[in-house]
Amino acid sequence: MSDTKRNRRTYIKRSIEEIEPTLTKREIDVLDQLVHGGSYKIIGNALNVSDSAIKFHCHNILNKFGADSKVEVAVRWALHRER
């Protein structure tokens, strides 16, 4: 297993409560849209930004969560928001 994978798996054990303060307002907006399963283009249209900007935000979000997929992040975020 690569060091990057190992570090991500360790990082993902952080709770959303620890991660949430590090998220920007725009990252939270993107997360809220990801929960609904939108593509980069659909999310970009909803937030009035380019799909490349959404890709950038998703990349940052995945790094903060230590996750490998948008689905994983969206599920964790949705469960957090239900509380």
C-alpha positions in Angstrom: 0.0 0.0 0.0 1.4 3.4 -0.9 2.1 6.0 1.8 -0.6 8.3 0.2 -3.3 5.6 0.6 -2.2 4.9 4.1 -2.2 8.6 5.1 -5.7 9.0 3.5 -7.1 6.1 5.5 -5.7 7.5 8.7 -7.0 11.0 7.9 -10.5 9.7 7.1 -11.0 8.6 10.6 -11.4 12.3 11.6 -14.9 13.2 12.3 -16.9 15.6 10.2 -17.0 17.9 13.2 -13.2 18.2 12.9 -13.3 18.7 9.2 -16.2 21.1 8.9 -14.4 24.1 10.3 -11.7 23.7 7.6 -14.3 23.9 4.8 -14.9 27.1 2.9 -18.4 28.4 2.3 -18.1 27.3 -1.4 -16.9 23.8 -0.4 -20.0 23.5 1.8 -22.2 24.6 -1.1 -20.6 22.0 -3.3 -21.0 19.3 -0.7 -24.7 20.2 -0.4 -25.0 19.8 -4.1 -23.0 16.6 -4.2 -25.5 15.0 -1.9 -28.1 15.4 -4.6 -25.8 13.5 -7.1 -25.2 16.3 -9.6 -22.5 16.3 -12.1 -19.8 19.0 -12.2 -21.7 20.8 -14.9 -25.0 20.7 -13.0 -23.4 21.8 -9.7 -21.5 24.6 -11.6 -24.8 25.8 -13.1 -26.6 25.7 -9.8 -23.7 27.8 -8.1 -23.1 30.0 -11.2 -19.4 28.9 -11.6 -17.6 26.8 -14.2 -17.5 23.0 -14.0 -13.7 23.3 -13.7 -14.1 25.4 -10.6 -16.3 22.6 -9.2 -13.6 20.0 -10.0 -11.1 22.2 -8.1 -13.4 22.4 -5.0 -14.1 18.7 -5.2 -10.4 17.9 -5.3 -9.9 20.1 -2.1 -12.9 18.4 -0.4 -11.6 14.9 -1.2 -8.2 15.8 0.3 -9.8 17.3 3.4 -11.9 14.2 3.9 -9.1 11.9 2.9 -11.5 10.2 0.6 -11.2 8.6 -2.8 -14.6 9.3 -4.2 -17.3 12.0 -4.3 -19.9 9.3 -3.3 -18.1 8.5 -0.1 -17.9 12.2 0.8 -21.5 12.8 -0.2 -22.8 10.0 2.0 -20.8 11.1 5.0 -21.9 14.7 4.5 -25.6 13.6 4.1 -25.5 11.6 7.3 -23.9 14.5 9.1 -26.5 17.0 7.9 -29.4 14.7 9.0 -28.4 15.1 12.6 
